[in-house]
Every structure is written in C-alpha cells, then in structure tokens.
Amino acid sequence: MHIMVVGMSHHSAPVDLRERVSLSGDAHSHVLTQLGGSRTVLESVVLSTCNRTEVYALANSTHAAHDFILTLLANTSGVPKQELAQHTYLLQGEAAVAHAMRVACGLDSIVVGETQILGQMREAFQTAFEAGNTGAMFNRMFREVLHVGKRAQSETTVGQHPVSVSYAAVQLASKVVGGLQGKVALVIGAGQMGALAAKHLAAQGVNRLLLANRTLEKAAVLASEIGAQALSLEDMEAALQDVDIVVSATARPGYTIAANLARQTVTGRRGRPLVLLDIAVPRDIDPACAELPNVYLYDVDDLNGVIDANVKERERQAALVEEMVASGVRAFSDWLTEQEVVPLIVALRQKGEAIEREVMASLVHKLPHLSERDRKIIHKHTMSIVNQLLREPIQHVKELSISSGDLAYASMFAQLFGLDAVPNDDEATESGAVRLMDVLSRVLGEASRQGQPQLHPVLR
Amino acid sequence: MGWPGFCFDSAIVAYAVSLSLLFSDVVHPNRMRNRAAVALLFVAFVAMTTLLFLRLSRLPSVIDYSKSDLALLVSWLMLTVTLVVDARFRIGVVVFFANVVSLGLALFAGGLQVDAREHWLPAVNLLIVHIVLAALGEAAFAFGFAFALMHLVQDRHLRQHRFNRWFLQLPSLAILDTWALFASAVGCGLLLLAMATGSVWGDLVLHRWLLLWPKFIATAICWAMYVVYLCVRVVRRAADRRLMVYHVACFAALLFNLLLVSGRTPAGVA
C-alpha cells in the first residue's frame, strides 16, 4: 500500500488554472464519490481551497492511482489531462505525509503560517470521513496531521510576524503604545498611500482616526468612507496634542511636522509617547523629531528593517515547525508498525492462555480432590507465569519493530514462538520485479539514512 | 559541605545553565534547548525548595531567619511565580528577565550565610506576618525591577532602530510600564504593611517605637522612593526612560537595604 498526494498549488500552477480545477460543493462531493467507488484508491481525502486542490490517497499501485486521479480531475474540471499533468505534483510515502503536515501548519501557504488552512484541512477530512472515504489508516494519519497543525499554531509564532509595510507600521506603533485599541491616530495625506494606511488603522480598531489633507474636500470623501474625521493641515497642528500615532504620507516637498511643532506638542503631553511613522519619500517629518523625549520616529527604511526581522523570525519558527513535522511523521510510522505487531501479540497471548488452560485441565484430571478455591489459586499463579514470561518479549518485539521500521523482528518472533508469520499485503500483491525494485530502493534509501531511525515501509 | 551546600550549588548551577539555554533559545529558537532550560529551572526550583526547607527546619524558630534566608526566599518566590505563570500563559522572555534578577538574589544569598541570630523572641506570630509581608513586597519589587529592565532594553531597541529578535520577543513599552507600575504598587502596599507590623511588634516586645532604628529608616527611604516613582508615573500617565532608570535606582536602594543595612534592633534582635 502507498500513501500519495496528487495536487496543484500556487507553487505549480497559475491562478487561472487553479480556479478551474478548484472543487466546491457538488464537484467536491462528486470527486469523493468517484474515489470512494474506485477499486484503485482504498482511502481518500480531497482538499480544495482558493490556492490548492489536492487529493490524498491510499492505493495499492501509485501509477494506477495517479492516472485515475488525473483523469477524474480532468473530467470534473474540463482541463485536458496533459495540461493537468504538467501542473500537478505527485508525492509518495513520507513525503506525502510530511506535505500534508506542512500544509496544515501553513508552511506551504502563500502567507507562511496562516491559520485558515488548518480549518480547511479539518473540514476536508471531516467531509471525507462522513462520506466513508477514509479508513483506519487515514483516520489516524489526519489525526496526526491536524495535531501537528494545532501544535504549530499554539507552540510557535510562525503566523504572527507580518511581512507587509502596513502591518510592520502597526507592529512598530504597537511596540510603543501597546495595541491600537483605544488610541487616537492621525493620517496626513489622502493620496494612495495615505488612504491605505488610514483603512488599515481603521481596521485595527483605533478609537479615533483623524485624516488631514491639504485639500479638505478630498480628505472628507475618504474620511466618510472609513468613519474618520477630516481635518485641514492648519487644524492638524492643534489636534496633534491628543494623538498617539501619526502616519504621514504626502507627496508635497518640505516637512508636514517640523521639529518645533513636535517640541510644542511633546511639552503638553505629560510624558505620553508619540509615534511618528513617515512613509513618504521624500520624507515628511523632520528627522530632528527623533531626538525629542517620548517621540519615536520611523521612516520607510525602518519599516523595511522590521519586515526583514519578521521574515527572519518566520524562518526560525518554520524550522521549529519542520521539527514538529518530522516528529509527526515518526509518530505515524510508529503507529503503523504497532498495528502490524498487534495481531502477533494477540496470537501469542492466546497461545499462552491455551497452554495454561490445557495445563489446568490436566492438573484437575490428575488431582480431582482440589477444591474450587485451590483451582482458582493455581489458575491465578499459572496465568501469572504466562504473563511474566511474555511481558518482556512482547515489549522488546514492539520496540525493535518500531526502531527498525520493518517486520523482520516480528517474523523472527513469530517463528520463535511457533506462530503464523505476519501477513504482508505487499508480498501477496506485488510482482517479483516490483519487489526487487522495492528492495533495491530500500537498500539505496537505507544507505543514505544510516544512523536515523527507520520509517515504516508504507512511508519509504 | 553537607546537604544545604549541595542543594545551593545544584540550584545555582541548574539556574545558570538554564538561563544560558533560555538566552540561546531567544537568540536562535530550538525546542530541545527550551525544554532543557525549563527542566533545569524545575531542577533549580526543587533544589531551592529543599534548601529553604533544610534551612528553615534547622532554625530554632521560623522568625530566626538571616538576610541570606530572606534573599533566598524572595528568589524562590520569583522562580515559583514565573514557573507557574509560564506554564499557564507562556510569558517567554519575562521568564528570562525575572530569573536573571532571581539568580542574582540567590547568589547574594550564598554570600551572606553567616549572620548573628537571637534564639528566642516573643510575639512570634506578629513577627512572622511582618516577615512574610516584607518577603512578598520585596518579590513584587524584584518583578517590577525585571519589568523596568525589559522596558529599558526595549526602549533602546526602539530608539536605536534595532529590529532584532529581542525586539520582537519583548512586550511593548506600554505593557512593560503597566506591569512595572502594578508590581511596584503591590510592593509599596505590602512593604507599608510590613513596616507597620514590624513597628507594632517593636512596641509590644521592646516597649518602644523603632523609628530611629537604621533598618526602619532605610526601609522607609526605599518605600518613599517607590512612592515618588508611583506619584510621578500616575501624574505623567506613562513612564519614559528617565523614570525607568529611577525605578532601577529604587531597586538598587532596596537591595542595599536588604543585604547591607544592619537588621539588628537596639535590643539586638535580628
């Protein structure tokens, strides 16, 4: 069996193709129904968002399943299969599981660390589960995927470091005044940059937003759109006294806020800090303002510096998430191995109990005078012998199977205790040539993985 | 060396290594280092708890404490509060800054282990209340000091336009200012109560008010310094760099009072 993902995202396909392939409502249900009715695909989950369409599948043959999924997507979207093949990716085994986890963590999103994708992944799994497209394998795998996604959100700050100029400006102002709620902001300039800044500040929930412009009418139009108060540049000077944050974005030469004006403003503020964000080129605010007490002045270069710091921080946090992904893949691999050892353990316990029953029957036959209480005591002790004998071998075979990642130890264990060999579906279904290729690829793979714990064969 | 020495050394080593790992985790995040740092903080907590227990159990009376015991108790309170709060709210760099202060106090405690003590004191209950209030007040001031330090560091980043990882991790100036104000207000209230209970105890036991006792005068000066900080802060509505430097000076005065001013009363009581 192979776990695989066939899909397209912003990495592999342009937006016009992505929107044609995107599956919503009936198309999504149709694809799930087709996958569920197929004999090629054993389990499946379909994830479709504005930036990606992916089909996660558990299949006996990767080649056949890949072909089937491409045909299905081509038929549903009307995009030629050849074109689809050029813009989709196919990942298998460990890469497919790790990819699902990266997607759930937002590492594969356009805005790295965005949190919406985790909800979309959860919904995709829930829909597939309700449609009966998932079984034990995918139920467990997606449980692990969602768990890793949740951990990435709660244990790291991968999504909390904005990388746009307007967010960087808000972040910088917040580092001084501590959040924009309840604060008074002033935007100078009603041009394109000023309008963007004003809209962003309004969206951040400032208590009062003032909009000053040389032409009052232009400011009034924009102010009525976003619920701000329009001012002329002359009135702005008086209003500065109550303001916490100033964003200046005019295109006119000269300073909108000179050092003298800022000095007068600071005098009456009783130590309350004033953040001046100058996003205009040439600059609008006199650089000498930065020397004043309780005034924090930043220009476009500073905002770029904040963005650089945020990008680096995201990279650092992404490295932490990658560690979580690796540990999630490992946990899923361990679970897969355990599932194959469990029947063996059950068989061994049953054999032990059967031997104990035979011994008890023989004992009762030879010692008929034993009372019911004596029999119970002897039964309890013989069972204790069986349990104590089996405890360590069972523990060791579980640990060895998980650390080796294959069933060699389990098979040896079965032979030692005279049990039936561990069933291996691959051996039953795959041809000799495929098996040879598998052995070779494992040997080559294992040569490069020396020193690392082995994953379950399904993930290799 | 004995068990107390072993516990003290273990606590200091675990504490120092843990803070180094926390620092390293802030500079370059690594889950293993972070977990190891928290585990070592817990080791330091266990060692300090054991040390406090050993020290207090060997005293003839709970109130027969030394400056070293008090410094250790304040350090232990800070460590405990940061561990408990971090487990619930993940306060990140606050753990680092608060525990740097706490480690400093623990190191001071190690250097002040020899102290003259009286072995019998009347009106013990009142004195225990006084000690507990004073220890809690000093712990609150120590937290306030940690927040003031963080404020100064963050202000430096914002003034010099240094947008590094510390800048991203540290809370905003407004939040640090509020926390420092809150911690200092709590500390002032507790210290005032501690001074009041101490004075009443002096009246009951020594039959006179200890207004000219050096310890009382030094404590009153520290308290007044903090009250000045609170008044200026409330009037100004926000703290600037100079006020935070003054806050640090207040804590330096408090440390001087705690560790260097004689705690002996006119009757020779510690």
Interface residues (C-beta under 8 A of the other chain):
Chain A: H161 S174 K175 V176 V177 G178 G179 R270 G271 R272 P273 P293 N294 Y296 Y298 D302 G305 V306 D308 A309 N310 K312 E313 R316 Q317 A319 L320 E323
Chain B: H28 P29 N30 R31 Q154 L158 R159 H161 F163 N164 R165 F167 L168 P171 S172 L173 A174 I175 T178 V235 R236 R237 A238 A239 D240 R241 R242 L243
